[in-house]
Amino acid sequence: MVSSMFIVNIIGFVFLLGLVIVIHELGHYIMAKRAGILCHEFALGMGPIIYSKKKGETLFSIRAIPLGGFVSMAGEEISDALVTEGQEIRVLFDEKQPNKITHIVLDPEDSRYQDAELVAVERVDLKGKENTPLYINDYEVARNAFYVMKDKALQIAPYDRSFESKTILERFLTIFAGPLMNFILAIIIFFVIALLIGQPVMESSELGAISENSSAERAGLEVGDRIVSIGDEPINSWGDIQGVMEANSGQGALEIVVMRNGVELTFTSVPTVQFYSAGFSSDPLVEDAVVIGSVGEGSPADNALEIDQRTSSGLLKGDIILAIGYTEDAMNSVGSWEDVVAFMRDNTGGEDMLVEVERNVYDEADGTIIDVRVLTYNVGPFSHRFLEGQGVRPIQNTLGVGPVYEFDLLASFPSAFTQFGATSTMIFSTIRALFSESRVGVGDLAGPIGIYTLTSTFISQGIIAFLTWIGILSVNLGIINLLPIPALDGGRLVFLGYEGIVRKPVNKRVENILHFVMFVLLITLFIFIAFNDVLRIIG
């Protein structure tokens, strides 16, 4: 039986992909129409058509495979001369103008049109450069006439309606409008999010939120408390709180003085140390051992491999970290979380990190400890860079508290652009790492299955998280499409740039061959990434 959550995830996934793709293609379509380019089809998805509707000159379609989309514009083909001298065709005429052709039947044997006039083409011009009339033999051809094929009708494209006839600026805007629309969508989404959640009041040290089961909640802190000091450090703003917590990462219990209803109260709390890049955190309830409190699903810690292969699991909640290092022969003993913090801050992601843990093995029947094992795991060469690119500190000493948020319309505008910039930086960092760092490879990229998994995770975290994910994916699609690679928008812009410099277009046949070859390579890469997605899911 299919669960309701699975259905919600599928709907969210299809909506997500559909939105970012439609917005992208809509950018191409709008600017193409403004330039007077004939658009044959606006398609969402790839493969066979499952639904279509003709509106004006354009066929709007939904195709079977919900990945990708396109706007088919006249003049993009190597050659669109479907009627040549010496060819036999059948023609249909305008009822009001008997000598003007409205339909050109390319297959003279088509049984549907045996009553139509058979014509042996002696001379033809269906381009009409400089707005000259279109003709076949002595017949005039309507500029909005149609080619008739067995499975479809295609409007002819006079030269002035083709992509190639437009100025460099018009073509540039038509191509660039796709990624631009993705960027605009992301900024709008980030702006809406900023409006919904408000802006943090950084000038205050008042607690606006406390996470359930957090260190702060266990210590007795409450929403509305204003932090006066942490340890020996006075606190006047939220920035002060972040600075003191950062300086005390892994150092255990902290004394916190708060002002509550005009009365100063003192609490003691053990913060949780979150290692976001590696994917695990400390257990603040245990002060005399370095015990792992949680492991993020799918994180490097969760996927860590045990060196002697006595177990297939990664690091687990409850594991006690004994030592940490880069090789088995040079492990550093760990006596506190401060030791782990120091080591992790020096780990830039270039080498594999080994973690030696002590693990209790329990009897499944009564829960008693039946064995204690010492295991060494290879957590891998995780990186801090991607998180830093999003403005997230890879290692955080947290109480589980948040600042007060207030509605601020004016501040939401710069906040949206700040989030857009942080997301773009993260994506560029990923691209750079693919080419410059051995620890990151094509196999680490997520395809459609990986995107579905991430979408499910964000949906489970609420509407704000899901909207954020849509914004991130929209920026991602826009930037990837601007890469200077044939078959992508960026590659087409490179060819336009060449034409603008040398005042001569690239040979159309050469350009289309390059687009086709790169398209095949990208599809191959797509299949490889999807295969890796499956391998990750099945472990």
N, C-alpha and C positions, 0 to 999 in steps of 0.2 A: 504493500500500500504506500502510495506517494505521500510524504508528509506535507503539511501546509507550508512549513518553512522552506522546503525545497522549491515549492511552486513560487513562493515570494522571492526567493533567490534568483530563480530563472527569469521571472518578470523583471526584477531589478537589473539583472545582467543584460537582457535584451533592451530594456529602456536606456541603460547607460550607453551601450554601444550605438544604438540607434540615434540617440541624441547627439553624441559627439561627431558621428559620421554625417548625419543629415545637416548639422550646422556647418560642417566643413564643406560639403558639396553645395550647400545653399550659397556660400560665399562665391564659389566658382560660377554658379548659375546666375546669380544676381548681376555680377559684373559682366558676364558674357552677354546677357540680355541688354544691359546698358550700352554695350559696345556694338550691338546689332548682330551678334554672332548667332547663327541658327543652332539651337540645342535639340538634338534628336531625342535624347532620353535622359531622364534624371532617375538614377537607380539607387535603391538602398539594398545592399547585399550583393552577392555574386551568384553565378550559376543560372539555372532556368527560372523564368518568370513564373511566379505563382499568383500575382495580382498586378493589374495594370489599368491605367485610366489616362486617356488622351485629353489634354487640356491645351488648347491653342496649338502651337506647333510641336509641343513636347509631350512625349510619352512618360508618365510618371509610373514607376514600377517598383514592386517589392520582389526580390529574388530569393531563392530557396536557402542560400547559405548566408546567415546573418553576420557576415564579416566583410567590411569594406563597403564601397559604393563608388559611383562614378557619374560624371556628367559627360555624355557623348556629344562633342561639338563638331560641327562641320569644318573640314579643312585639317583635321588632325591625322588623316590617313596619308600613307605614302602616295597613293593615287586613288581618287574617287571617280575616275572616268569609267562609268558603267556602260556607256554607249559609245561605240567607236565606229569608224567608217568600215563598211563591208558587213556590218552586223545586221541581222534581221530582227525586227521587234514588231510589236503591235501597239497601236496608239488609240487613246480615247480623246475626244474633242470637247471643248466647252460648248454647251448647248446654245449659248447666246452668241458665241464667236466660233463658227464652224471650222475655221482654219487655225485655231489656237489649241495646242495639245495641253491637256491637263493631267493625263496619266500615260506613263510609258511602261508597257508590259515587257519585261526583259526576256521572258520565255515565250516565244511565239507559239509553242505547243500547249500552253496552259489552257486546259479545257474550259475554264471559266470565261475566256475572252476570245473564243473562236470567231465571234461575229465582229470583233474589232478589226480595224484596217491593218493589213500587213504592210510593213514598210521596210525596204532595203536601204540602209543608211548610206548615203553618198557623201554628205557633208554634215557636220554637226558642230555646234558650240553651245554647251550648257553651262559655261562659266560667265561669259559676258563681261569681261573686264572693261573697266571704264563705263559701266552701265549700258553697254551695247545690247541689243535684243538677243535673246536666246533662240536657237532654231535647230530643226532637224530637216534637212533638205530644204524645201520651200515653205515648211510649216513653222509658224512662230510657237515657241514653248513658253507657257506661263512661268513666271519666276517662282511661283509656289506650287509647281507641278510635282507629281509623285512618281517615283519608281515603284512598280508593282512587282513583288516577288511572291513566291509560293506561300511563304509564311508571314509576310509583313509588307507594309507599304512604307517607303522612306522618301521624305521630301527632298527634292533636289536642292543643291546648295550653290547658287550663283557666287561668283568670286567675292562680291561685296558682303556676303553673309558668312564667309568662312573666317576661321581663326587667323589664317595666314595673311589675310588682307588688312588686318588692323595694325595700327601703329604699335611701336614697341611699348609705349606707355600703357595702351589699352590691353595688350597681351600680358604685360607685367601685372597689372591690377587684377586681371582675370585669374591668373595663376596664384598670386600672393593672397587673394581674398579668402581662399580656403583656410590656410593656417591662421590668418588674421581673425577670422570668425571664431576659431577655436580659442584664441587668446581672449577675445572679447567675452565669449561665454564664460571662461574661467574667471575673469575679473568680475563679471556680474555675480557669479556664484559666490566668490569670496566676499564680495560686498554684502550680499544677502546674509551670509553667515555672520559677518561682523555686526550687521544690524540685529540679528536674532540673539546672539550671545552677548552683545555689548562690548565695551572696551574695558580692559582692566584698569583699575585706579592704582597706578604704580606709586603715587605719592603717599599712599596710606599703607599702614601695616595691619589693617583690619582684615580678619579672616572672613571671606565671603563664601567659602565652601570647605567641607571636610569630607574626605572619602570614607566610605563605610569600611570598617575593620582596619583603618589606617593607624599608623603610630600616633597621630594626633588624637584620634578618637579614643584609643585605648588609654592615652595619658589623661584624658578628661578635658581637652580643649573644646571650645564650642564656637559655632558661627557667631560673629559679632565681637569676639575677643580681639583686642588690639595688642599685638606683641610689643612689649617694651624692651626686652633684651633676650638674647640667646647666649648662654654661657656668660662670658665677661663683656660681650659686645652689645652696645646700645643699638636699638632698632628704631628707625624713623620712617622707613619706606619699604616697599616690597623688594626693591633692589638690594637693600641691606640684608633682608632675609635670605635672598638667593646667594649673596656673597658669603655670608657666615656659614650657610649650609654647605656650600662648595668647599670652603676652607676646612671644614670638619668632616669631610667624607670618610666614612669607615671608622671614625674614632669613638663610636659607642654613644652612651647616654649623654643627653644635653639637658641643661637646666634652662627652662623657658619661663620667663616672667611675662604675664599678660595683665592688661587692665580690663576688668569686667564690671560693668555697672558702677564705675568709680572706685573699685577696690582692686588693689594689686594682688594677684594670686601667682604662686610658683608651682610649676609642674616639672616632672622629669620624663623625658621621652627618648626612646632609642629609634632614630630614623631608619628607614629602609634604604639600602643602597641598591639602586637600579643600574644594571649594566646593559643598557639598551642595545648596543651594537652586538654583544655576545648573546644576549637573550636570557639572562637570569638575574635574580635579585637575592638579597640577604634575607634571613629570617630574623626580624627584630625581637622576637620572643626568646631567642637564645643568645645570651651574652658571653658565654664561656667557650664557645666553639664557632667556627666559621661554617655555619649551616646554610645551605641553599633553601630559600623560602619559596621560590617559584621559578618555573622554566617556561618561556614563551613557546607556544606551539609553532613548529616550523622554523624556529630560530637556529643559529649555529650551535647553541648549547643542546637544543632538542635533537639536532641531527648529528651530534658528535659521535665519532666512532671509537669504540673501545679497542685499544691497541692489541690486546691478546685475544680479542673476539670471544670472550666468555659470556658476553651479553650483547644483544643487538640494540638495546635502548641507549639513548643519549643520557646526559646528566638528568638527575631526578630531584624533585623536592625531597629534602631530608638528607641528601648527600652532604658529608662533611669534607670541605676542601682541606687537604693536607699539604699539597705542594703545587707549584705552578711554574712553567718554564717553556722553553722552545725545543729542548731535546731531553730524552730520558736520563741522559748522563749529567745534565746540568739543571736539575729542578731546584727551585727556591722554596724552602719551607715556609708555610703560611701559619702565622700565629694570630692574626686578626684580619678583619676586613680592610683595614688600612693598608696591609701588605698587598692585598688583591688590587685595591685601587691604584696603588703606586705602580704595580706591574702593568695593569691594563692601560694606564695613561701613557706608558711608554710604548705600548703595542700599537704601531701605526697600521697594522694589517698586512705587512709584507711577509710575515712568517706564520707557520702554524703554531697555535698555542696549545700546549698540553696541560691537562689538569688531572692531578691525582686526588682521588676521593676515597673516603671510607663510607661503605654502604651496608646498612643492616638488611638482612634477608629475613622476611617474616613468614611464619607458618600461615597458609591461607585459611586454615580451619579456625585457629584461636587467636591469631595475630601476635603470637610470641616470637621473639627473635631466635632464629635457628642457626644463623651464620652471620659473620661479619667479614666483608670482602674489601680488599684494597684494589681499586681499579684505576687505570690511567686512560683518559679520553683525549682524543685529538679534536679540539673544538674548531680548528681550521683557521684560515687567514681572514677573519672578519675585518671589517673596516669601520672606522669612525666617520669617514668623510661624508658619506651620504646623509647621515643624520645631521652633521654640522651644516651641510648645505641647506637643510630645512630649518635651521635655527634651533635644533634640538641638541642639548648637551648629551653626549653618549653615556656619560656616567653622572648619575644624579643622586644626591643624598636628600631623600624626601621625607617629609612628615605626612604627606597626603593632604595638604591644604592648598587652597586657591585664593586669589585676591577677590575683592568685590568688583563686580562688573556693572557698568552703567551704560544705558543707551546713549550713543553719541553719533549723530548723523554725520557730522563733519569729519570726525576721526575715522569713520568707516571707509571713506574714500582712500586715504593713504594706506589704511590697513589692508585693503583689497590689493593694492599694487605691491605692498610689501610681501604679502603672501604669494602673489604671482612671481615676484622676483626670486623668492626663496625656492619656490617649486622649480623654476627655470634653472637656477643654479644647481639644484640637486640633479636634474636631468642631464645637464652638461657635464657634471662631475662623473655621472655614470658612463656617459659616452666616452669621456677622456680616459676613464679607468679601463674601458674595454680595449683600448689601443696602447695604453702605457703601463699597465700593471698586470703581472702574470697571475695574480690571485683572482682576477675577475675575467671570466670568459663568456662566450656566447651561450654556453650551457647554463649560465646563471640568470639569463633573461627569462621573463615570463611571457608565455603565449596566451591564447584565448582561454585555455583551461586554468592557467595560473591566474589570469585576470578574473575568471569566474570565482575562484577560491578567495581571492582578495576581496572581491565584491561581496561575497557572502559574509566575510568577516566584518566589513564596514557596515553592512545592513544590520548585523546583530548589535552594533554599537550605537545605532540610532540615526536619525535623519541628518544631524549635523555631520557625523562621520561620513555618511553616504554622500552628502553634497560635496564635502571636501574631496572625496575620492573622485567624483565626477570632474571637479575642477582640475585635479592633478592629472587625470587621464586626458582631459582636453588640452592642457598645456603640452603634455607628452606627445599627443598626436600632431599638434601644430609644429613643434620643434623637429620631430623626426621627419615630417614631410618637407621641412626646409633644408635638410641635409643635402649637400651638392652631389647627389647620386642620381644617375639616369633612372627613369621610371617614377621618381618622386618629384614633387613640385620644385624642390631646390635644384634638381638637375635641369629641369626645363628653364628655370631662371638663369642658370649658368649659360645655357645655349643662347638665351636672349641677350645676356651680357656680352657674349662673344659677338653677336650680330651688331649690337650697339657700338662696339669698339671698332670692328673691321668694316662696318657698313655693308656686310654681306651675310645672309643667313647661312647657317650650317646646312650642308646637303641633307635634304629631308630623309632620303633613304638611309643615310648613315646614322642620323639622329634616331630614327625609329628602330633601327637594328640595335643600337645601344640601349634604348628604352626596353626593347623586348628581351635582350640578353639579361639585363639587370633585373627585369621583372621575374624571369625564370629563376635567377639566383635568389631573389627575395622570397619567392614561393618555397624554394628548397629550404631556405633558412627558417621560414615560417613552420614548415613541417617538422624540421629538426627540433625547434623550440617546443612545439606542441608535444613531440615525442618525449622530450625531457620533462615536460609538465606531468605526463602520465607516469613516468618513472618516479618522480618525486611523490606523487600521490600514493603509489603502491609501495613506496619505500625501497 
